[in-house]
Amino acid sequence: MSILVYIEQFNGQASPVSWEVLGKAKSLAGQMGGKLAAVVIGNGVEAVANEALTYGADVVHLVEDASLAAFRIEPYAAVVEDLVKAHSPKAVLFPATTRGRDLSAVVACDLGAGLAADCSDLAVDGGELTAVRPVFSGNMLTTVRFVGPLAVASIRPRSFPTPEADGAAGEIVRSGAVMAAGDIREQIDSFEATAGGEVSLTDAKIIVSGGRGVAKDPELGFKLVKDLADSLGGAMGASRAAVDAGYIPYKHQVGQTGKTVRPDLYIACGISGAIQHLAGMGNSKIIVAINKDPEAPIFQVANYGVVGDLFEVVPALTAEFKKRL
Ligand SMILES: Cc1cc2nc3c(=O)[nH]c(=O)nc-3n(C[C@H](O)[C@H](O)[C@H](O)COP(=O)(O)OP(=O)(O)OC[C@H]3O[C@@H](n4cnc5c(N)ncnc54)[C@H](O)[C@@H]3O)c2cc1C
């Protein structure tokens, strides 16, 4: 085994970033001279293990037990560490989700391995894994090498495309919990869903973003942006200029110091196309730009462009989509 990928699941649904990491790991495992393994932990999660096979894992370790039904650091870390000790992979990769970050840190600590957290790229150099990490709030990118036999890394969502699922050629290896249920010190009392029901920005297939171009009436501008996003079942994004101006909260920021997104459709409204914004959305499949300046740099990366005032163009688009969809 050259790489082990932790597949994150919640209520039997894998998080999409798990497949992104697995797809990238597939291209690296060959260069590192070994098989690609995945680990799925939970209870009643065989479907996720089968899915991992279709996304390219050679071997999926399916570890199931009632004590593993809900995510808890201690028993989950014990499973991953047990697999590492048994199979000696060169690298263990985690999605950089809230849970993946926690788990990667504990596993790296317990095994005395180096951890590269929140990476945006991975490569193999001389048979060894290297990782790219944004540092100083995304102002610099560093390339990290690992000292020691084991590399542990967590990978930012949307850093890599979702691979195509194809025929499942690998095998599933089943086992049970490593820790006795009575030894686990964490207990889950309940789960509470967050209010809102908004489409998550990082998972959205369609994103409509607003920038400083809304300045003459920010409230109306972002209402128009949101209406367009809602009419398409998408999420709302923003440029940093719009966030810094207080038009919209930071959680919507796309870019080098915001979220990295990779939707099928990205509609940029009143956004100039600064390099730091492109860093977060430049890998979108289709980019549409609405900007009143025909020389705006965003038009250089846009597949389709509308030169015009967003306060006129955006509501016209929303009305048309509402009619047709
Ligand atoms: C270290 C660092 C990190 C950064 N990180 C990020 C980041 O994560 N994300 C990010 O977005 N930026 C980031 N920035 C900021 C980035 O450099 C730009 O300043 C920012 O992206 C500009 O936002 P904007 O395009 O909305 O504003 P502007 O550059 O001011 O562009 C506004 C655009 O709106 C157009 N416009 C104006 N009125 C209208 C109208 N009525 N209708 C249509 N178009 C109109 C204008 O022609 C213009 O092109 C970062 C900068 C630094 C230095």
Ligand as a Chemical Component Dictionary entry (heavy atoms), coordinates in Angstrom:
data_LIG
# 
_chem_comp.id                   LIG 
_chem_comp.type                 NON-POLYMER 
_chem_comp.pdbx_formal_charge   0 
_chem_comp.three_letter_code    LIG 
# 
loop_
_chem_comp_atom.comp_id 
_chem_comp_atom.atom_id 
_chem_comp_atom.alt_atom_id 
_chem_comp_atom.type_symbol 
_chem_comp_atom.charge 
_chem_comp_atom.model_Cartn_x 
_chem_comp_atom.model_Cartn_y 
_chem_comp_atom.model_Cartn_z 
_chem_comp_atom.pdbx_ordinal 
LIG C1  C1  C 0 -3.250  38.728 -0.081  1  
LIG C2  C2  C 0 -4.543  39.025 -0.774  2  
LIG C3  C3  C 0 -5.547  38.091 -0.722  3  
LIG C4  C4  C 0 -6.764  38.334 -1.387  4  
LIG N1  N1  N 0 -7.749  37.378 -1.352  5  
LIG C5  C5  C 0 -8.874  37.597 -2.070  6  
LIG C6  C6  C 0 -9.911  36.619 -2.114  7  
LIG O1  O1  O 0 -9.861  35.562 -1.454  8  
LIG N2  N2  N 0 -10.984 36.852 -2.881  9  
LIG C7  C7  C 0 -11.137 38.011 -3.616  10 
LIG O2  O2  O 0 -12.155 38.161 -4.298  11 
LIG N3  N3  N 0 -10.181 38.953 -3.564  12 
LIG C8  C8  C 0 -9.072  38.800 -2.806  13 
LIG N4  N4  N 0 -8.155  39.787 -2.738  14 
LIG C9  C9  C 0 -8.505  41.107 -3.281  15 
LIG C10 C10 C 0 -8.302  41.229 -4.780  16 
LIG O3  O3  O 0 -6.973  41.639 -5.054  17 
LIG C11 C11 C 0 -9.266  42.293 -5.345  18 
LIG O4  O4  O 0 -9.066  43.502 -4.677  19 
LIG C12 C12 C 0 -10.729 41.902 -5.225  20 
LIG O5  O5  O 0 -10.943 40.607 -5.724  21 
LIG C13 C13 C 0 -11.564 42.887 -6.025  22 
LIG O6  O6  O 0 -12.919 42.625 -5.840  23 
LIG P1  P1  P 0 -13.957 43.104 -6.915  24 
LIG O7  O7  O 0 -13.644 42.483 -8.224  25 
LIG O8  O8  O 0 -15.310 42.890 -6.352  26 
LIG O9  O9  O 0 -13.740 44.690 -6.934  27 
LIG P2  P2  P 0 -13.117 45.604 -8.041  28 
LIG O10 O10 O 0 -11.770 45.143 -8.428  29 
LIG O11 O11 O 0 -13.264 46.986 -7.546  30 
LIG O12 O12 O 0 -14.056 45.374 -9.303  31 
LIG C14 C14 C 0 -15.385 45.777 -9.361  32 
LIG C15 C15 C 0 -15.858 45.505 -10.796 33 
LIG O13 O13 O 0 -17.221 45.796 -10.873 34 
LIG C16 C16 C 0 -17.462 46.425 -12.131 35 
LIG N5  N5  N 0 -18.685 47.200 -11.955 36 
LIG C17 C17 C 0 -18.863 48.352 -11.260 37 
LIG N6  N6  N 0 -20.165 48.714 -11.274 38 
LIG C18 C18 C 0 -20.806 47.766 -12.009 39 
LIG C19 C19 C 0 -22.168 47.591 -12.395 40 
LIG N7  N7  N 0 -23.107 48.416 -11.975 41 
LIG N8  N8  N 0 -22.469 46.522 -13.152 42 
LIG C20 C20 C 0 -21.520 45.655 -13.580 43 
LIG N9  N9  N 0 -20.210 45.779 -13.245 44 
LIG C21 C21 C 0 -19.877 46.816 -12.453 45 
LIG C22 C22 C 0 -16.236 47.250 -12.406 46 
LIG O14 O14 O 0 -16.093 47.469 -13.796 47 
LIG C23 C23 C 0 -15.135 46.358 -11.842 48 
LIG O15 O15 O 0 -14.596 45.503 -12.825 49 
LIG C24 C24 C 0 -6.948  39.552 -2.079  50 
LIG C25 C25 C 0 -5.912  40.487 -2.123  51 
LIG C26 C26 C 0 -4.738  40.231 -1.480  52 
LIG C27 C27 C 0 -3.635  41.248 -1.545  53 
# 
loop_
_chem_comp_bond.comp_id 
_chem_comp_bond.atom_id_1 
_chem_comp_bond.atom_id_2 
_chem_comp_bond.value_order 
_chem_comp_bond.pdbx_ordinal 
LIG C1  C2  SING 1  
LIG C2  C3  SING 2  
LIG C2  C26 DOUB 3  
LIG C3  C4  DOUB 4  
LIG C4  N1  SING 5  
LIG C4  C24 SING 6  
LIG N1  C5  DOUB 7  
LIG C5  C6  SING 8  
LIG C5  C8  SING 9  
LIG C6  O1  DOUB 10 
LIG C6  N2  SING 11 
LIG N2  C7  SING 12 
LIG C7  O2  DOUB 13 
LIG C7  N3  SING 14 
LIG N3  C8  DOUB 15 
LIG C8  N4  SING 16 
LIG N4  C9  SING 17 
LIG N4  C24 SING 18 
LIG C9  C10 SING 19 
LIG C10 O3  SING 20 
LIG C10 C11 SING 21 
LIG C11 O4  SING 22 
LIG C11 C12 SING 23 
LIG C12 O5  SING 24 
LIG C12 C13 SING 25 
LIG C13 O6  SING 26 
LIG O6  P1  SING 27 
LIG P1  O7  DOUB 28 
LIG P1  O8  SING 29 
LIG P1  O9  SING 30 
LIG O9  P2  SING 31 
LIG P2  O10 DOUB 32 
LIG P2  O11 SING 33 
LIG P2  O12 SING 34 
LIG O12 C14 SING 35 
LIG C14 C15 SING 36 
LIG C15 O13 SING 37 
LIG C15 C23 SING 38 
LIG O13 C16 SING 39 
LIG C16 N5  SING 40 
LIG C16 C22 SING 41 
LIG N5  C17 SING 42 
LIG N5  C21 SING 43 
LIG C17 N6  DOUB 44 
LIG N6  C18 SING 45 
LIG C18 C19 SING 46 
LIG C18 C21 DOUB 47 
LIG C19 N7  SING 48 
LIG C19 N8  DOUB 49 
LIG N8  C20 SING 50 
LIG C20 N9  DOUB 51 
LIG N9  C21 SING 52 
LIG C22 O14 SING 53 
LIG C22 C23 SING 54 
LIG C23 O15 SING 55 
LIG C24 C25 DOUB 56 
LIG C25 C26 SING 57 
LIG C26 C27 SING 58 
# 
